[in-house]
């Protein structure tokens, strides 16, 4: 049984951002313990674009980040190679939630 308060995380579906203006940074200031980041679904970036997107956010916040790959809703999947690069380059990217329909 967990002791103490439950961690708070924020789901962050932001599509566009200005350098240094991340909703995750605001969430961190408000006391979020982690951020759950969905893949950008409006502009459907390449894997390199996903890498740069997540790396920029990871560099702007200090809280742990969990990637959220939901290709059925976003139209893009975060590739294993992209996740591996991010895990190597960004120490605060700590996990991934993968939602996928298997048949």
Buried (B, 14 or more C-beta within 10 A) or exposed (E): EEEEEEEEBBEBBBEEBEEEEBBBBEBBEEEBBBBBBBBBBEEEBEBEBBBEBBBBBBEBBEBBBBBBBBBEEBEBBBBEEBBEBBBEEBEBBEEBEEEEEEE
